[in-house]
Structure formats: structure tokens, C-alpha cells
Amino acid sequence: ERRTTNGMVEGINNKLKLIKRRAYGFRNFRNFWVRSMLS
């Protein structure tokens, strides 16, 4: 029996939350999206 973890998804979610906190001053969603893709 193999156990699967959701560690990768948790890491991605954590990174997006961090970017969201930093992105408070972004003017629009596109800038947030671009920053998310670059990280």
C-alpha cells in the first residue's frame, strides 16, 4: 500500500498565499497573475 501526500499542492497554495499578501498594492489582477506564474 502506497501512501500519497498532498505536500506539493500544499506548497503551491502556501506560495500563492504569500504572493497574495505581498500583492496588496498591485493595481490589477493581471499583475498578480503574472507574479504568480513567475514564482
Backbone hydrogen bonds in HBPLUS format (Angstrom, degrees):
<---DONOR---> <-ACCEPTOR-->    atom                        ^
c    i                          cat <-CA-CA->   ^        H-A-AA   ^      H-
h    n   atom  resd res      DA  || num        DHA   H-A  angle D-A-AA Bond
n    s   type  num  typ     dist DA aas  dist angle  dist       angle   num
A0010-GLU N   A0006-ASN O   2.97 MM   4  6.20 159.9  2.01 153.8 160.2     1
A0011-GLY N   A0007-GLY O   2.94 MM   4  6.11 150.7  2.02 143.6 151.3     2
A0012-ILE N   A0008-MET O   3.03 MM   4  6.35 155.8  2.09 148.9 154.7     3
A0013-ASN N   A0009-VAL O   2.92 MM   4  6.16 166.3  1.94 154.1 157.8     4
A0014-ASN N   A0010-GLU O   2.90 MM   4  6.06 155.9  1.96 145.2 152.1     5
A0015-LYS N   A0011-GLY O   2.97 MM   4  6.18 156.3  2.03 145.9 152.0     6
A0016-LEU N   A0012-ILE O   2.96 MM   4  6.25 158.9  2.01 152.6 158.1     7
A0017-LYS N   A0013-ASN O   2.95 MM   4  6.18 155.2  2.01 148.6 155.4     8
A0018-LEU N   A0014-ASN O   3.00 MM   4  6.24 154.3  2.07 146.7 153.5     9
A0019-ILE N   A0015-LYS O   2.98 MM   4  6.26 159.0  2.03 148.8 154.3    10
A0020-LYS N   A0016-LEU O   2.83 MM   4  6.04 153.6  1.90 145.9 153.8    11
A0021-ARG N   A0017-LYS O   2.99 MM   4  6.27 151.1  2.08 144.9 151.8    12
A0022-ARG N   A0018-LEU O   3.06 MM   4  6.40 155.6  2.12 147.3 153.7    13
A0023-ALA N   A0019-ILE O   2.76 MM   4  5.82 135.1  1.96 144.4 158.1    14
A0026-PHE N   A0023-ALA O   2.99 MM   3  5.23 165.0  2.01 114.1 119.0    15
A0033-TRP N   A0029-PHE O   2.82 MM   4  6.11 158.2  1.87 155.7 162.3    16
A0034-VAL N   A0030-ARG O   2.87 MM   4  6.12 163.9  1.89 156.4 159.9    17
A0035-ARG N   A0031-ASN O   3.05 MM   4  6.19 163.1  2.07 145.6 150.3    18
A0036-SER N   A0032-PHE O   2.93 MM   4  6.15 149.8  2.02 145.6 154.5    19
A0037-MET N   A0033-TRP O   2.98 MM   4  6.28 152.6  2.06 150.3 157.0    20
A0038-LEU N   A0034-VAL O   3.04 MM   4  6.27 146.1  2.16 147.8 157.0    21
A0039-SER N   A0035-ARG O   3.23 MM   4  6.37 131.8  2.47 140.1 150.6    22
